[in-house]
Amino acid sequence: MPLNMTKGVTEISQEVYSLHMLIFWICCVIGAVVFGIMFVSILLHRKSRGVQPAQFHESTKIEILWTAIPVVILIGMAIPASKTLIAMDDTSAADVTVQITGSQWKWHYKYLGSDLEYFSVLATPREQITNRFEKGENYLLEVDRPLVIPTGQKIRFLMTSDDVIHSWWVPAFAVKKDANPGFINEAWTRVDEPGVYRGQCAELCGKDHAYMPIVVIAKSPDDYAAWKTAEETRIAEAKAAEQELLAMNMDMSELMANGERTYIAYCAACHQPNGAGLPGIFPALAGSDLILNDKTAHIDIVLNGKSGTAMQAFGRQLSLKELASVLTYTRNAWGNDTGDAVQAADVFKVQQGEGE
């Protein structure tokens, strides 16, 4: 039924579904018995038939009966429920551990015991969100980089948050855990069949809460190992390329083109595509005094964020090339026209605390 829970694809999710249906039918039987007795009593003992109500005030047998029956029912429900809950919380003997960190409005995945980590961001085109294009099949449920896990292995999730409370929810796994700042919650799953599974943040976490989807791809162990090796190689090559980039100067047209793409993907949700911001909530970048007059402070706030505000630190989220590009774009778009071309070396110096 479309209104019912999904059975899911894991053993635990199917146990949860079976438990849900067991409790549901118990409640249906209780409801049918209680309302059946009530309606029969009303029908057969109505005043128009001349029935005289019984006169009594106490009945020890009845009181014992209506106490004992619910206790037995609750015990019968508690036994399977406890078994399922204990199994859901047993994160021991995991084959792979992934740390999941929520932040407004994206997920960060880190594979413990490896250098592999990355952010996962909404990939639905903004033109679909603003109704300029027709909405796709996976509207608001698609990301640029999904979480990848192996099939047939126990995957342990450690969940936390950088800012507010989020909730990592994948219905097909029967996994829904809050990601709280300063705390770590645990969950686990074991997926037996390769496939693509989708979810989303299930805790209201700000204005773009709806734009925080989750996509998990389950691959066979061999495919997963190949993917992981390729990703680790890509990361190593990207680090080497960044070192080469420090000695290079990108031209303005390349910086502006890359910067516009990066801005739309990471900044436009708050500061708006036209740089006007939202008055009283997110400051305008067009005509910003900081952007126009303090290049070092501009680089620093993009790298490290601003405490006590919604401005995030993008130093770990973006590459040096992306950082240099988006800084150049915001310094030269919407009439700012500073003429500054921020290079990767400029960003790296501020990262190292050396200023310009």
N, C-alpha and C positions, 0 to 999 in steps of 0.2 A: 504494500500500500504506500502511496506517495507521502502520506502524512505520518507513517511509522518510522521508527529508527531503521537505519541501514544495518544489514548483517555484518558488513565489513569484510576484510580479507585476511584477518589474522585469527588465530585460535582464541585470543582474549576477546577480540571484538565479537566473535560469535558466542562466547560465553556470556558476555554482557547482554547481547540480544536475547539469548535464551532466558536469562534471568529476568530481563525486562518483560518478556512475554509471559513467563510464569507468574510474576507478580500481577501483571495486567489481568490474567484470567482469574487469579484468586480474588482480585478486587471485583471483577465482574460477577463471580459467583456470590460473593458477600452482598453486593448490591442487589442482585436478583432475589436472594433469600430475604434480605431485610425489607426491601420494597414489596416483595410478594406477600410476606406476612402482614405488612402494614395495609396493603390494599385489600387483601382478603378479610382482614379484621374490620376494616371500614365498611366493606360490602355486607358482610354477614352479621355484623353487630350494630348496624345503624339504628337510629332512634325510630325511624318509620316502621321498622319491623317489631317494635315493642320490646326490644331487648333491654334488660336491666343490667347495668354494669355491676361487676363483682365488687364487693367492698372488702378490701384488705390493705394493710399498710406495710407489712413486712413479710418476706419469704426468704429464709436463709438459703434454701435450695436454689431459688432463682438467682440470688445474688452470687452464689458460688458458681453457678452455671455461666452467667454472663461475664464473669471474670475469667474463668478457666478457659472458655472457648477462645477469646481473643489472645490469651497468653500462648496457647498451643499453636494458633495460627501464626503469631509473630515469631515464635521459635522455629516453626517450619519454614518461614521466609528468611530468617536470619542465618540459618545454616548454609544454604547455597550462596547467599549474598556475601557472607564472611569469606568463604572459600575464594570467590571471584575477586573480592577486594584485596585479599592477601596476595593472590597471584599477580594482580595488577601492580602492586607495590614492590614486588620482588625483582630488583634490578641487578642482582648478583650474577656473576659468571657471564658478563657481557663480552661479546667478541669485538664490538666497535663502540666507542664512546664519542658522542658529538655534543659539544657545548653550544647551546642555542641562546643567543642574546637578542632580546627585543629592544628596539629603539624607534622613536617616531620618525618615519613609519616604514620600517624595514626589518629584516632578520639578518643576523650574522651567525654563520656556522663555522665552528672550529673543530677539526678532527683531532682529538687528543692523541699524543704520541706521534704527531706528524706536523709538518710545517704548513699543511693545507688548511686554509681558512679563507672565507670570502663573504661578501654581503649578497643578499638576495632581495631584489627590488622589483616592484610592480613593473610589468612590461606592456600593459595595455596602453596603446597610443592615446595621447591626450585628446586627439581629434575624436576618438570614440566617446570619451568621457564628456566632451562638450557637444556631443551629438552632431558633429560635422561629418563623421563617417559612420557607416552602419556598424553596430556592435558585433564583435566576433563571438565565436562559440564559447570561448573561455573568458568572456568579459570580466575583468577585475579578479580573475583567478589564474593569472599567468605571470611568470616572473622571468627575469633575465638569466638567473642562475639558480636552478633548483637544487635541493638537497638530494644527494645520491647515496643510496645504501645498498648493501648486498642482500640477496635473498638467502633464506635458510640460516641466517645468523642472528643472534640476539643483539639488538642495537639499543644502547643506553643513551638517554637524552638527559643532559643537565641544563636546566632552564633558569635564566636570570634576565635582568633588564638593566639598561643604562639610564633610564629616566623614570617613566611611569609604569604602572602595572599593565602588562600585556598578557595574552593567553594563547598558547600554541595549540591549535586544535586541528586534528586530521580525523574526520569521522570514520574513515575506512579502517583506521588503526585502533579506534576507541581510545585515543590519546587526547586529553585536554587538560593541560596543566598551566597554572598561572606562572608568568615570569615576573618576579618581584625584584625591584632594585635592592641590592644588599643581601639577597637570599638566593639559595639554589634549591629548586625543586627537581625531583627525578621522575622519569617515566621510562618505559621501554616498549619495544615492539619486535616482532619477528615476522617478516613477510615471506611467504613461500612462493608466490608467483610474481614474475617480473611485471611491471606496469607503471603507470603514472597515477599518482594519488594527490588529490587537492584538498586544501583546507584554508583557513584564514584566522586572523586574530579574533578571539571571541570575548575580548574585554575592551569596553569603550576606552580608548586611549588618546583621544584628541580629535581634531577636526578631520584628519585624513585616516581615521580608523578603518574605513571601508577599503582603503588602498593598501592593505597589508596582507596580501595573500601568501599561501604556503603551497609549494609544489614539491613533491617527493617522487623521485624516480627510483624504483627498485630494479637493480640489474643482477644478472647471474654473477656468481663469485668471480668467474674469469673476466667477464666484461667490466665488473667493478674494479678489479685489480688493474686492468688495462686503463680504465678511465683515471684512476688515482695516480698511476705512474705518469700519464700524459699531463695531468693537472700539476703535479709536482715539478715536472720538466718545464711546463709553461711558466710557472711561478719563478723558477730559477732563471729562465731566459729573460723574463720581464725585469727581474732585479738587475741582471747584467745589462739589459738595454737601458735601464734608468741611469746606470753609472755612465754609459756612453752619452746619454742625453745631457748630462751635466756639462759636458764640454761642447755642446752644440747650441745654436740659436735657431729656433723655429721662426719662420716668417709670420708676419701679422695675419695674412689671410688664413693660414693653417690654424693659428691660435684661435682666431675668431670662429672659424667653422667648427672646430672641435669644442670650443667653449660654449657655443650655442647649444650643441647636442647635450653636453654635460649639464648645463644650466637647466634645460627643459627637464632632464631626467631627475635631477637631484634638488633643484632650488625653486623651480617655478611654482610648486604646490604652495609654498609659503609666500615668497616674494612676488608671485604672479609673473606670467610670461612677459608682461610689459615693464617689469621692474618697479611697479607702483606700490607693491606691498599691500597690506591691509591695515588701514589707519587704526592705531591704538593696539594692534596685535603684532603685525610683522612690519618692520620699518621698510620704507621705500629705498631702493638702491639707486634709482634714477635721481641724480642731483645730490646724492649722499655726500656729506662733508668728509666723512672718513675715507670714502673711496676716492674722492677728488683730490684730497690733500695729504693723506698719510698712507703711502704704499705699504710700509712695513706693518702698520697696524691692521691694514686690510688683509694682508697675507696671514698674519697671526690669528685673526678671528676666524678665518676660513679653516685654518689648520687645527685650532684648539677650541673653537666654539666660544661661547660666552656664558659663564656661570649664572644661574638664576633665570635664564631665558630659554626659549625653544631653539636657540641657535646651537646646532650640533657641531662637534669636531669632525671635520672631514679628512683629517690627516691620515687616518687609517683606512678610510673608505675609498679614496681616490688615488690614482697613480700620480707621480710628479707631472707627467704630461697633462693629465686631466686637470690637476690643480692649477698649473700654469695657464692652461687654456681658459678655464672658467674665470680666473682672476683677470686675465686680459679682456675677456668678453665683457665682464661687468664694469670694467674701467673704461670701456669704449662704446658700449651700447646705450640706447635711449637718450642720446645727447650728452653723455658724460664726456666723451671725446678727449680723454687725457693724452692719447697718443702713446701711452705706455704699453710695451710688449713685455709682459712678465715671463721670464724664462724659468726652466726647471731649476737652474742653478740659484736663482733668486729665492725660490721656494725652499730649496734644500738648506740654504744659509739660515733662513729664519727657523726652520726645523731644528737646526743645530744650535740655535740661540746666538747666532752671529750677526743678526740684523741684515741689512742690505749689503 
